[in-house]
Amino acid sequence: MAKTDHGLWATKMNPSPVPSSHSKFVAPLENFSRKDLDLAGGKAANLGELIQAGFPVPPGFVVTTAAYDSFVAEHGLGETISRELHEVRGTGTVIRAAFEAAPISRELQESILAAYRQLEQGLVAVRSSATAEDLPEAAFAGQQDTYLNVAGPEALLAAVRRCWASLWTDRAIAYRGQQGVDHQAVKLAVVVQRMVPAQAAGVMFTANPVTGARDEIVIASNPGLGEAVVSGQVTPDHVILRQRRRGWHIAERRAGRREVVIGAHPHAGTEPAEGPATAGGLALPDGAFRELARLGTAIHRHFGHPQDVEWAWAAGKPFILQARPVTALPPPPPRANRIQRVVASNFAEMLRIRPYPLDIDTWLPALGSAVEPVFGLLGLSWSFRQMIESEDGIAVRFQPRLPRPTWRTLLAPVRVAAHIWRYNPLDWQADPLLQGIEAHARDQASQDPAALSWTQLLAAVREAGEVPFLAGGEVRRRYFPGAAFAALRLRVLLGLLGHSAKLGTLLSGAPNKTSEANHALEGLAERVRADPDLASAFAGHEPRDLWLLLDGQPAGRAFLAELRAFLARYGHREMMISTSLQPTWRDAPETVLGIIKGFVAHPPHRQEGKPEWELAKDEVLQHRLLHNTRLRSAFLNVLAKARTLFQIREDTHFFATMPLPLLRRTLLEAGRRLVAAGALDAPEDVFHLKLAEVEQAAGSRPLPTALASDLHAAASRRKSRRARLADTPLVDPRLFPHSAPQGDELLRGMPGSPGLAEGPARIVRDTSDFDKLVAGEVLVAPYTNPSWTPLFRRAVAVVVDSGSLASHAAIVAREYGIPAVMGVVTGTQTLRDGQRVRVDGSQGTVVDLTSSSPGHEGQDRAAQPR
């Protein structure tokens, strides 16, 4: 808004002149601006700036920091402050008492009261304005005192003295300590302003403080003075306005409960009263909120960054009582199209743990080599590593960059057709590359990293990260085109036959290494249930204690031999794909023991008769066109090829990750050597180094002291930076495709697997919670990966914070025939253990049944036709 508009507001809102007299101790509020922080404090400096720009700020004056300094020096309070903070208690009790007991000098009293008389009104607001206040990096909100509806000279002088004393409240001292602010450097001015007889008041944020959206304004309001809102005594009206081409549009409104209204006492001070009934309405009309939004936009534009504004509404007009920068504001929501949002949601389940610097140089390129060949076949330029933005080796954010076409894209149809013709997806398991991966993994598994030279160690790192994934990516490049083309043909055929809805079911249930491992785990659980001694051991002990316990009894040793055979085959399964530091099943067998323990206590449901995909196939085959032998044979051939699509995806992942345990041990061995050389504190710290730094250390023997110091400093620096990012997801959840719940829905996400099921929720955050899921419960998880698959045998439905239709949880849920809702973002925070919910995997919704009618009780699952 132009400055002339500010002047229009000022003309309308401030008909009375501000005081013009001034001294070094007292000056009109309009005399100050942002450059006067040291003299006026943050609050007064910002308000003076707003008055000069023509904004509707109530007139007033400032008792400057020079007055505070004079008061402190006159009464020797500096010595009291120093003694109490540094030599005695470290609290402000004695300091405040000294401030309140000391009289204000006659000269200062006369200056204050002269300015007060010029306000031409007896009722004023007296507000603290500290020099460390209302700053972009720290708001210090509520740390010093404010006194409203102050009447008379004596009350005014007392309020000024109490404001000075409030600089030394225990909360203010503690807050400054947390922010690293020097106590002795902080001073306090006092703002005295004409009271506004507010009809309603509150707070306005010129950017959404929760989501970071810069095109939204959030307003909290309540009848009466704004103190009720600022102090948190009331649930205020909540209004979100969103910017449109023609102005501000109210996108969301929610009436508050108005538990209390703080109003001005007829004579002086304030008094709480019971709030008026909302009757479904807000404290102000929509036009008032839009007017506030326009005013907030102008203030935002004037200061150049989002503002936290306190306002009052009186006589149909807005008044600005305070403006300060919004602190701890999230970055703006990232911009992404629909496809990018789906990509982000899929990768979120892969990147739950932020990759380490060493992962970025070793593990992430390996992961990318399993996918990139398929894009290369299509002539598309894409790199997994490029989607991870890093600073000093630290992965700071995920950017869902889509593949870019190149001139080779023009040749893609020819290449794809050639692969469809040459590579039959029904033959993919016989490809020699798969045998090569297994042989390579066996050779590497026999190596002892501790016995390798530095050169051999680094060669093993490169081979473990490159060879298997390159081979797995090549297998996908060869056979994915034929499988995808078959799936496309199957979809067309089902449409012609009137069975389009059966596509997902027909593609589910293909045998793969993950389901094979699950069956093996169930077999181990049956072995335990059949032996009373083993069953007793599993029932009475935690998974982490079972290995040693079982090793001490004959039946246990026999069971452990079977478990070792299982781990030799499936133990490379990762618990988190984004980093090679995380242990695999082989590195952490207690995870597998926990899964077995859960299966022993709650045997998974076994489906009787034919699986769902076969039932669907039999139904489709009843179509009269498929009674023809040749058409029937052609359909079955297309179906068989299409069913390899997800099998290829799952099993190439299984084979490619075989060297993962050795890669982890190899990198940790490098870490142990650097610990011995004095470069690191712990072997795991090697993951905070870059590969080039590890290679530099390997080539310098003995390790120079200066290089060891540099490596230690780099690891420590990145470790600290990573710790500061611990609560910031690498993949921004605001990228996920997400729509707000409607009606009685608790959560809304993306449909992942069709069907309808009811049951109690069970929050499973990581592998340590695996044994908590009971058969018949709804699995609620932040993400899933192949290690989580056994849980799907117990769950009646799945709700996941991240992911989409193509993610692991959705694929496995469809294979097991249970509903799944993906990308709900806050499921693990919104739902609670035992809460009965209905999961609709077809609509992507989760509904609360806890307070539903008795008719819902006992319905653990009610599946719709699929």
FENTA-V161287 format. One record per backbone hydrogen bond with DSSP energy under -1.0 kcal/mol. CO is the residue of the C=O (numbers start at 0). NH is the residue of the N-H. Records with the same first field share a line. If there is no record, write none. Layout:
BEGIN
CO: NH + NH
END
This chain:
BEGIN
1: 5
2: 6
3: 7
4: 8
5: 9
6: 10
7: 11
8: 12
9: 13
24: 63
25: 22
26: 61
27: 30
28: 31
32: 35
35: 39
36: 40
38: 64
40: 44
41: 45
42: 46
43: 47
44: 48
45: 49
46: 50
47: 51
48: 52
49: 54
50: 53
54: 56
55: 319
58: 193
59: 28
60: 191
61: 26
62: 189
63: 67
64: 68
65: 69
66: 70
67: 71
68: 72
69: 73
70: 74
71: 76
76: 80
77: 81
78: 82
79: 83
80: 84
81: 85
82: 86 + 87
83: 89
91: 95
92: 96
93: 97
94: 98
95: 99
96: 100
97: 101
104: 108
105: 109
106: 110
107: 111
108: 112
109: 113
110: 114
111: 115
112: 116
113: 117
115: 118
116: 119
122: 194
123: 149
124: 192
125: 146
126: 190
128: 188
129: 41
137: 134
138: 133
139: 142
144: 127
146: 125
148: 268
149: 123
151: 155
152: 156
153: 157
154: 158
155: 159
156: 160
157: 161
158: 162
159: 163
160: 164
161: 165
163: 166
164: 167
165: 168
168: 172
169: 173
170: 174
171: 175
172: 176
173: 177
174: 178
175: 180
182: 185
186: 130
188: 128
189: 62
190: 126
191: 60
192: 124
195: 197
198: 223
199: 312
200: 221
201: 310
202: 219
203: 308
204: 217
207: 211
212: 207
214: 242
216: 240
217: 204
218: 238
219: 202
220: 236
221: 200
225: 229
226: 230
227: 232
234: 256 + 257
236: 220
237: 253
238: 218
239: 250 + 251
240: 216
241: 248
243: 246
246: 243
248: 241
251: 239
253: 237
260: 272
261: 224
262: 270
268: 264
270: 262
272: 260
277: 280
284: 288
285: 289
286: 290
287: 291
288: 292
289: 293
290: 294
291: 295
292: 296
293: 297
294: 298
295: 299
296: 300
297: 301
298: 302
299: 303
305: 325
306: 205
307: 323
308: 203
309: 320 + 321
310: 201
311: 318
312: 198 + 199
313: 316
316: 313
318: 311
321: 309
323: 307
336: 340
337: 341
338: 342
339: 343
340: 344
341: 345
342: 346
343: 347
344: 802
346: 350
355: 359
356: 360
357: 361
358: 363
362: 366
363: 367
364: 368
366: 369
367: 370 + 371
370: 373 + 374
371: 375
372: 376
374: 379
375: 378
378: 405
380: 403
383: 386
384: 387
386: 398
388: 395 + 396
390: 393
393: 390
396: 388
398: 400
403: 380
405: 408
406: 409
407: 410
408: 411
410: 414
411: 415
412: 416
413: 417
414: 418
415: 419
416: 420
417: 421
418: 422
423: 426
424: 427
426: 429
427: 430
430: 433
431: 435
432: 436
433: 437
434: 438
435: 439
436: 440
437: 441
438: 442
439: 443
440: 444
441: 445
443: 446
447: 450
448: 451
452: 456
453: 457
454: 458
455: 459
456: 460
457: 461
458: 462
459: 463
460: 464
461: 465
462: 466
465: 469
466: 470
467: 471
468: 472
469: 473
470: 474
471: 475
472: 476
473: 477
474: 478
475: 479
478: 482
479: 483
480: 484
481: 485
482: 486
483: 487
484: 488
485: 489
486: 490
487: 491
488: 492
489: 493
490: 494
491: 495
492: 496
493: 498
498: 501
499: 502
501: 505
502: 506
511: 515
512: 516
513: 517
514: 518
515: 519
516: 520
517: 521
518: 522
519: 523
520: 524
521: 525
522: 526
523: 527
524: 528
525: 529
527: 530
530: 534
531: 535
532: 536
533: 537
534: 538
535: 539
541: 544
544: 548
545: 549
546: 550
548: 551
549: 552
552: 556
553: 557
554: 558
555: 559
556: 560
557: 561
558: 562
559: 563
560: 564
561: 565
562: 566
563: 567
564: 568
565: 569
566: 570
569: 572
570: 585
572: 584
583: 587
587: 590
588: 592
589: 593
590: 594
591: 595
592: 596
593: 597
594: 598
595: 599
596: 600
597: 601
610: 614
611: 615
612: 616
613: 617
614: 618
615: 619
616: 620
619: 622
622: 625
623: 626
624: 627
627: 631
628: 632
629: 633
630: 634
631: 635
632: 636
633: 637
634: 638
635: 639
636: 640
637: 641
638: 642
640: 643
641: 644
643: 647
644: 648
645: 649
646: 650
647: 651
648: 652
649: 653
650: 654
651: 655
652: 656
654: 657
656: 659
658: 662
659: 663
660: 664
661: 665
662: 666
663: 667
664: 668
665: 669
666: 670
667: 671
668: 672
669: 673
670: 674
671: 675
672: 676
673: 678
674: 677
681: 684
682: 685
683: 686
684: 687
685: 688
686: 357
689: 693
690: 694
691: 695
692: 696
693: 697
694: 698
696: 699
703: 707
704: 708
705: 709
706: 710
707: 711
708: 712
709: 713
710: 714
711: 715
712: 716
713: 717
714: 718
715: 719
716: 720
717: 721
718: 722
719: 723
720: 724
722: 725
724: 727
729: 397
731: 734
732: 735
741: 744
746: 845
749: 821
752: 819
754: 840
756: 838
758: 836
759: 777
760: 833
761: 779
765: 768
766: 769
768: 771
773: 776
776: 795
777: 761
778: 798
779: 763
780: 800
784: 787
785: 788
787: 790
788: 791
789: 792
790: 793 + 794
792: 604
793: 775
796: 778
797: 820
798: 780
799: 823
800: 824
801: 822
803: 806
806: 810
807: 811
808: 812
809: 813
810: 814
811: 815
812: 817
818: 797
819: 751 + 752
820: 799
821: 749
823: 825
825: 828 + 829
826: 830
831: 834
834: 760
835: 848
836: 758
837: 846
838: 756
839: 843 + 844
843: 748
844: 839
845: 745 + 746
846: 837
848: 851
852: 855
853: 856
855: 858
857: 859
END
